[in-house]
């Protein structure tokens, strides 16, 4: 679908330029092909062009302009708090109005957009026009006379930028940076992102795994040895018992002694458990503790803590209008009650303290020494049982010693048992180092931990799990990185290819237009590489360069099958030599279907006649100047087409336009 | 907030761990040693291991007494006499939390734990080596507590 933009007109009120309204349409309301606006320098031409760009791009929306920049649009010496600029457009034939409301007090600009669905807050052009209506792009069709010249200047990249923005080729480049952003985002927490990082982590993991294998092998060997020792031990004990039993009487005595030892061991164990439970009572542990608890309870009783009234009572009382004594409670008293209520414990605290006091009373209320005495008694019993157990053990040892001395076989078996028991003890001790967890290992600094110093299998396994996650993390990152690089290469290639084919097409179209404009001239564009590069020559004459620049812009913005945009040009002929001006005048009507030019009076010479001659369209002539230019004011007021605003005059009249001679307000 | 035990203290009890029904027993012996010698010490989270939030098992019925013992030592530690009603009131309100499973505020648990952390160092002073049998340990421990504990002067 072709996107056609036409400017129907605009209105400025309360801004730095004189209040004015420009209508770029004919009597039927259709947009005119050419509108010439003559404004002396200092009248606010630059302001008006800036307003047009801001309205077409939404660049001042959402607080993007600062207070100082907004203040530049306020009328000089005015204390009016606001101003308005209204731009009327026809977008694909449909009316769209963009209003900018300036608030100079708060330094804000508010946009309103009116189109098919009514007025909405903000800058809201139809979506199909958004690519033309943005800050980057708008200055390619609202521009000053120098732009066309710059297009051939290698120090400027405007030609390439215009192509990139218009055909949105730059989005491919932006996509490239989005891919990088995504990568950065995904890998922000990963410290190792390359092959070196991967190798480092993999080597670390391999080292920990090797240590696990080493420890597991060692542990298995110890366990196997222990199993053998225990088996031998069992065998030797059987042999020992067998040798002992050879003598019946001794055997019976030993069995009895063993049973006694075993029984006493049980008794000691049970007694110790009972003592342990008794010691869980702090008051039994020591009478000093009982005294301390009792003193706490008594102390609390003495100072009446907790009070019988809880904090909640007073908080509720403060809500009442009358005290329980009948006296009124005013706001001041309420405040005092609420404040002092904090001096009382809450009902939960009261309840806890009361239950604690009850527990203390139950435990030590009758006697502070009794629990400790009872424990001492239990400990006495335990000591007695331990002594008995020691004695029984000594008796058993004596019997065994006797048997060993009388029978060399028993002695041999005893010696073997002792040797094996020693081995068992050593092996069990050795195995302990593999057990449990090494609390000293800092897994948060696993890179600095030497696994060879760790003997806990559990700790090594935990470390391996962490390292495996780290390796997986960097492996994922490497895969993602390969994908990123591949995608970036594709996007880069697509960007180069798209730009090449588009610039080739634009170049061909522009050259056709140049041929039509200058049929007897062989100058052509060779390439669009940053700037426009001419075929076989670095530059043309000033007139040729401008023709080529304008032809290029027209090729971009006036594409019959894609889009048609207006040209709004500030001083199209001013910086140009007199002999070139007719060329520009000739060119303008052929470039675009809507040409709006801001001119000063001295610019008319040589430019206006050629423009009029080349145009077969209706031209609107508008002269706008600020109040204070005496003789022009009088002449303007004589003209029936004169419109007076608060600070300026507008005359829509070809004759007045042609005769007006004022280049600058300061003259 | 939970009671915490020093990791080195837990390790110290490893040979009689099988005879102690609860890990809290080891914590309790440390606490009692700290209370006896009035020794409090801070420890980092890394140096300690989480135990429980409440008074578990056999300690359930003794929780209020232990809080009472703790409060009496803490008031003494703070130099607060029972005649200073307002201060006693505010300090108790600061340390207890009736809704908490251990009846203590976070600050209260923190201070309670400090007696246990300090108490482990007391055990190292009292014993030449770590305990190998429960019965021997209990007898020695009781003896040390009795000879160490003196009455808190400020509460009298």
Interface residues (C-beta under 8 A of the other chain):
Chain A: X268 X269 X271 X272 X273 X275 X276 X277 X279 X280 X281 X282 X283 X285 X286 X288 X289 X291 X292 X293 X295 X296 X297 X299 X300 X302 X303 X304 X305 X343 X345 X346 X348 X349 X351 X352 X353 X355 X356 X359 X360 X363 X375 X376 X379 X382 X383 X386 X439
Chain B: X7 X19 X20 X21 X25 X28 X32 X35 X36 X58 X59 X62 X64 X65 X66 X67 X68 X69 X71 X72 X73 X75 X76 X82 X83 X85 X86 X88 X89 X92 X93 X96 X98 X99 X103 X134 X135 X138 X139 X141 X142 X145 X146 X149 X150 X151 X152 X155 X156
